[in-house]
Amino acid sequence: MSSESNQQFANQEAGKEGENTLHINYYNVKKASLVLRSLNHKLRQQIVKIINENEKLAVTEIYVKLRLEQSVASQHLAILRKAGIVATKREGKFIYYTINKQRVEAIDEFVTKLVG
């Protein structure tokens, strides 16, 4: 379902009268699930840990330290970047990855409230 379809569905649901109307933004639920899934993977957890321990790393350092193919490391970093878990910064010809600590803390707070 496209975001436009989701919005139309939400508008239709919001227009219904009554006390039993349920207001759930399913588009945001889907986006949130992708963020959580990005962290719920052993290799990505290792990548986050190694970047955090070193403060910043280039993709070459990441795949060498974790003994991965470069393409595998890049694919997983792209997922983490899309979820806002890691940030990139170009320095010369290198792109360094850092942890977006505010984002990780916000995710941790959300998960704690969700399960608590």
C-alpha positions in Angstrom: 0.0 0.0 0.0 1.5 3.3 -1.0 1.8 6.2 1.4 -0.9 8.0 -0.6 -3.3 5.0 -0.2 -2.4 4.9 3.5 -3.3 8.6 3.9 -6.6 8.1 2.0 -7.4 5.2 4.3 -6.5 7.2 7.4 -8.7 10.1 6.2 -11.6 7.8 5.5 -11.2 6.3 9.0 -10.9 9.7 10.6 -14.1 10.8 8.9 -16.2 8.1 10.5 -18.3 9.1 13.4 -18.4 7.3 16.8 -16.4 6.5 19.8 -15.0 3.3 18.4 -12.8 5.0 15.8 -9.3 3.7 16.0 -6.6 6.2 15.1 -3.5 4.3 13.9 -1.1 5.7 11.3 -0.1 2.4 9.7 2.4 4.2 7.4 4.3 5.3 10.5 4.0 1.9 12.1 5.6 0.4 9.0 8.4 3.0 9.0 9.0 2.3 12.7 9.1 -1.5 12.1 11.8 -0.9 9.5 13.9 1.1 12.0 13.5 -1.7 14.6 14.3 -4.4 12.1 17.5 -2.5 11.2 18.8 -3.1 14.7 17.4 -6.6 15.1 20.2 -8.2 13.1 23.4 -9.7 14.6 25.7 -8.4 11.9 24.3 -4.9 12.0 24.6 -5.0 15.8 28.3 -5.9 15.4 28.7 -3.0 13.0 27.1 -0.6 15.4 29.2 -1.9 18.2 32.5 -1.6 16.3 31.7 1.9 15.0 30.8 3.0 18.5 34.0 1.6 20.0 36.1 3.5 17.4 33.9 6.6 17.3 34.3 6.7 13.5 35.3 4.2 10.8 35.5 4.1 7.1 33.8 1.2 5.3 37.2 -0.4 4.6 38.0 -0.5 8.3 34.6 -2.0 9.0 34.8 -4.8 6.5 38.4 -5.7 7.4 37.7 -5.8 11.1 34.6 -7.9 10.7 36.0 -10.0 7.9 33.2 -9.3 5.5 33.0 -8.7 1.8 32.9 -5.0 1.0 29.5 -5.3 -0.7 28.0 -7.0 2.4 29.3 -4.3 4.7 28.0 -1.5 2.4 24.5 -3.1 2.2 24.2 -3.3 5.9 25.6 0.2 6.4 23.0 1.5 3.9 20.2 -0.1 6.0 21.6 1.5 9.2 22.0 4.9 7.4 18.4 4.8 6.1 17.2 4.1 9.6 19.2 7.0 11.0 21.3 4.8 13.2 24.6 5.8 11.5 25.6 9.1 10.0 28.3 9.7 7.3 30.9 12.4 7.0 33.2 12.9 4.0 36.8 13.6 4.8 38.8 13.9 1.5 38.2 10.7 -0.4 37.0 8.7 2.6 33.5 8.5 4.0 33.4 7.9 7.7 30.5 6.3 9.6 29.6 7.5 13.1 26.8 6.5 15.5 23.8 8.8 15.7 23.6 8.6 19.5 20.6 10.8 19.8 18.7 8.5 17.4 19.8 5.3 19.2 18.8 6.8 22.6 15.4 7.7 21.2 14.9 4.2 19.8 15.9 2.7 23.1 13.5 4.9 25.0 10.7 4.0 22.6 11.4 0.3 22.9 11.6 0.5 26.7 8.2 2.2 26.8 6.8 -0.3 24.3 7.7 -3.4 26.2 7.4 -1.9 29.7 
